[in-house]
Amino acid sequence: MAQGSRGAQHDGREGSPPDGREGRDVPPQGARPGHIYAALDLGTNNCRLLIAKPDQGSFRVLDSFSRTVRLGEGLSQTGELSEAAMSRAIEAIRICASKMRKRGVTSARAIATQACRTATNGPAFIKRVAQETGLHFDIIPPAEEARLAARGVTPLLDRNDKGALVFDIGGGSTELIWLDLREQGRVPRILRWGSMPLGVVSLAEMFLGKLDDPGTYEAMTAEVKRRLGEIVGLPPAGVHPAGTFHMLGTSGTVTTIAGIHLCLDRYERSKVDGTWMKRDDILRVIADLKRMNREARAAHPCVGPERAELVIPGLAIFESIFSVWMPPRLRVADRGLREGMLLALMEGADDRGPKRRRKRRGGRRRKRGRFKPGGAST
């Protein structure tokens, strides 16, 4: 799931919003003006960094970075992270650590998601990362990943509806979150959530070498719907427990669809983030992408060579979710997990909780994921 780069741009430095600022419904009350915050997300396909400082009830982006590292490459076949994949990831993390030092980061969190959750050598890899880069990663559970992603997109939710269905298609998993928007001025409450252990990379590897073969797309959507059906407690098709709702998507697949819909000559985050799309426009773009061959997708400015293959399993996941709950409109988010992490840091509301934070103040307990300028985490 690339961001700022969630269309075709996946390597190098990302662009920030037009004014470098991210809005939100509820400002981070605990943010310390003199501090520089960083959020680092190591996913199945990408390594992403966001550095920001509090600014007028919001935060201003100082620097960002995204690189495709393919950490989960081959994981579904072997059950382990490969040496080549780990080396790519560590190289990207070193760049992130350097950026954090240069920016004078004083409070940070680094997380790892599905690839490290499922790989037998995931914990060992995280220890190696700490030894080689000085950064300590938390391998977070799906519930926390869903919560942080939902928090990150809160500013884009339409409070005229009673609810929203947020989904985040990752490389190795897909999170779905049903939010209650009925309490104005408050952070939305999660009513239901589910995590499907299937993302663009893991689904692509199930059909390796067959992504453009006749019948493959239908087989992929059938597999996604089967997996969705295995998640316990999801609302029925077309239903949101709060009432009227819209859908909000945060993933490279969704931002790619938006870029094509907007007829962009190149991917532009400022134009994509926050875009509303109607049902008919979404279905039209999906149909257009499905008709393209790999070469045509690679040549498209909002897809590009790196996403030419992964966009197809991404479409299968997105269309399966969309066709089940079928909202009248969808909002596109080129933000999510990292923004949610920054807000949690600024609010002092990460998963360590009030009691554990009090214990940390009174003792000398190690703060996992915190970064000291100079390269060491404490």
N, C-alpha and C positions, 0 to 999 in steps of 0.2 A: 504494500500500500504506500505509494509515494505521495508526498504532499508538497506543495509549492512546486513540486515536480510531479504531481499526480497525473499529469498527462504524459507527454513524451519526455519531459526533462527529468532524468533520474540521477545524473551524476553531477558533482560539483556543488557550487554554492547556489542556494535557492534565493528567489526574490521574496521580499517582504511585502505586506499590504501597501497600498499607495502612500499612506501616511505612517507606515511602520507600526501601526497600533491595532490591537485587537479589542473589539468591544465586548461587553457582556451584560447580562441582565442584573447580576449581583456582583458588585466590585469586590476584589479580594481584600477583606477588611484587615487581615493579618499581615499584608505585604509591608515590608520594611523598605522605605524609599532609598536608603543607601546601599541596598544589596543588589547583586546581579544574580539572576536565577537561570538555571539550565535544565532542560529536559532531554534525555537521550533514550531513544527507543530502538532496540535491536530486534527486528522482526525476522520472519522466515525468508523474506526477499530483500529487505532494505535495512540500512542503518541510517537513522535520522536524528539530527540535533537541532534544538531551538534554544537560543540564548536571549533573554529579555530582562528588562528592568521595569519596576512599577512606574506608572506615569498617569497622573490625573484620574485615578479610579480605574485605570486600565493597565495595560502593559505595552511597552514599546519594544519591538523586535530589534535586537542589536546584530544578530548573526544567525545563520542557519546553514545546514548542510544535509545533503542526502546522497547516498550512494547505494547502488544495487550491489549487494554482496552475495546473494543467493545462498544464504546460510543453510537453508533446508534442502538444498539440491541433493537428490538421491536418498533423502531421509526415509521416504516411504518404502524404499526397497531394502535398505540396510538397517534401519532403526537407529543409526548413528550419524552424527555430524562428520563429514569428511574432513581430512586434513586440509585440502585445498579450500574448502568453504570456510573453515575456521581461520585460516591465514588471511583470506580476503576480508573477513569481518574484523580481525584484529588490526589490519592495516587501516581500515576506515575508522575504527575506534581511536587509534593513535592520533589521527587527524582531528577528531572531535576533542580529545584531551588537550591537544595543542591549542585549539580555538578557545577552549574554556580557560586555559591559563592566560592566554593573551587578553581575553576580555575581563579577566579578574573575577571570575565566577566565585561567589561566596556560599551559595546554596544550590544543590543540584540533586537530581535523582536519575538513575540509570536503570532501565527495566529491560527484560528479555521476555519474549512471549512464546508462541506455540512451538517453534522449532526446539527451543531449549527445554520447554515443558515435556516434550515427548521423547527427545533423544536420550538414549541410555547414557551417553557421555555428556549430556547437557550441563549438569552440575560441575563436572571436572573442567569443562570448557570455561565456565564462568570463573572458576578459580584461576585458570591460566590467564584469562583476560585481566584479572586483578594483578597478577604477578607481572605481566608484560606491559600494562598500560597505566596501572595505578587507579583504575576505575572499578568500583564494586557494583555489580548489577544484581538487582532483585529479579528472580524468575517469578512473575506474578501469575495468579490464577485467572481463569476466564472471567470470573465475576468482577474482579478489579479492573481488568481490561475493558469490560463493558461499561463500568461506572465512569472510568476516566475518559473514554471516548465520548460518552453522552455529555459529560461536563464540558468537554472541549467545544462541542457544537451548540451549546445552549444559546449563545447570542443569535443564532440563525433560526430559532424556532418561532413559529407564528402563533402568538398567544390568542389569536382569534379562534383557533381550533381548541377543542378540549383535550386533545391528545396528539402524540406524534410517535411514529415508529422509526427509530434510528437504527441503521444497519451499517456495519463496518466490515467490508470484505478484505481480509488479509491474505497473506501468502499461505498460511497453514490453517487458519480458522476464520470463521465468520461469526460476528456477534450481532444479536438482534435485541433491541431494548425498547419496551413500550413505556413511554413517559406520560405522566399526568400534568397537563398544562393548566388545570383549573384554578390553581392558586397563583394569582398574579403577583409579580414582583419577587417570587421565591424561586430558588433553584428547583427545577422540575423533579418530582418524585418518581422513582422507578416502580412501576406496577408489576411488570413481568420482564423477564429477560431469558435469553437462551444462547448457548454457544454451540455452533456446529463445527466439529473438528475437520473442516474441509475449507480450503482456500484456493486461490488461483494456482499456486505452485503444486499443492498436493493433488488437485483435480487434474491439472495438466499431466502430471506424472502417471496418473491412472490410464491416460490415453496417449502415452508417449509415442510420437511418430505417426499418430492418426488424427491429429486435431482438425485437419481439413478434409478428412475422408467423409464420404456420404454416410449419414446416419450417426456420426460421432456427436454432433451437437445435441441431437435428441437423446442420445444415450447419457450425455453429461447432465442434461436437465432432469432426466429420470432419476439419476443417482442423487442429485441435489435434493429433489423432492422427497426421495426415500429417506435421506438423512434428516431433512427438516421434520418429517413425520416421526422420527425417533426421539425428538426433543420433547420432554414431558412438560405439560402445563402451558403450551403456547395458546394464544387466543385462536378461535376458529377462523377459517378463511374469511377475509373481508371485514373482520371485526376488530375494534379497539376497545378495551375495557372502559375507557373514559368517555367514549362517544365519537363525535366527529373528529377526524384526524387527517394529518398529512404525513408523508414519508420524507425522511432526510437521510441521504446517503453520503458516506465518507469513504471513498476508496478510489484507486486509480481508474477502475472501470467506470465509475459514475462521472468522474471529472472528464474522462475521455469522451463519454457520451455528450456531456455538456459542451465541450470544446467543438465537437463536430456540429452539434445543433446550432452553435453560435457562428459557424463558418469561419473560425479563426485561422489565420495564416500561420500562426504559431501559438503554442499553448501560453496563455496569460492568466496567472492566478487571480489577478484583480478583477478580471471579467468573469471568471468561472465561479469563484467562491461566492455563494449566495444566490446563484442563478435558480430561478423557478422554471420547471418544465412541466408541461401538460402531458397527460397520458398518451395522446395520439402522437405527439412529437417524440416521446421516448420510444414508442414502438416503431416509429419510422426509422430512427437512427439505428436501433438494434437490427432491423431488417437490412439496412444499408451495409452495416458492418458484417453481417453474416454472409452477404453476397460477395464481399471482397475476398480475394485470395491473399496469401501471406505477403506477397510482394506489394500488392496494393495497400495493405495495412501498414507495412513498413514505410512506404512512401508518404503516407498521410501525416501531415504536420502535427496532428493531435494524437497520433498513435506512436509512430517511430519504430525503428528496428528492434529495440529492446522489449517493447510491449507487443510486438506483432503476433506472438504466440500466446502470451498470457492474457491478452484481452479477450480471447475466445472463451476460455474457462471462466473468466470474470463475467462475461455476458451471460453464460449459462447460470451462474449463481445469482446474478442480479435479476435476470428475467424470471427465474423460478420464484424468488422472493416476491417480486413485483406482481406476478400473475396470481399468487395465492391471496395476497392482501389487497392488491389493486386499488390504491388510493387515486383520487382524481388528479393529484398533482404531487410533485416531488421537488424538494430543494436540494441543491448540490453544495456540499461542503468540502473545501480544500483545507481542512483543518480537522482536528480530532484528538488523538491520543496525546500528542506532545503538549497541545494547548491545555488539555485537561490536567496533565501532570504539572504544568506551570501554575495553574490556578490552585491546585491542591497544595503545592509548595508555598505559594504566597498566602494562602488561607490557613496554613498550618494544619491542613485537613487530610494529609496522606494516611495510608492505612495503618500507621502505627498507633493512632488513636490517642485520646486525652490522657489515659492512665499511663500509657507507655511513654508519652512525651514528658509527663511529670517525672517519671522515674529517670528519664535521661537527663533532665535538668539537675536532679539531685545526686546523680551518680556519675560513673565514668563509662557507662555502657557505650559500645561502639555504634556510631550512627551509620548504618549501611547506606551506600549510595550518595553520601555527602562528599563534596569535592573541595579540596584545598588548593588554591593557586600554588603551583609548583609540582602538581601532578599526583599527589597522594589523596586518596579518599580516607575519611576517618570513620 
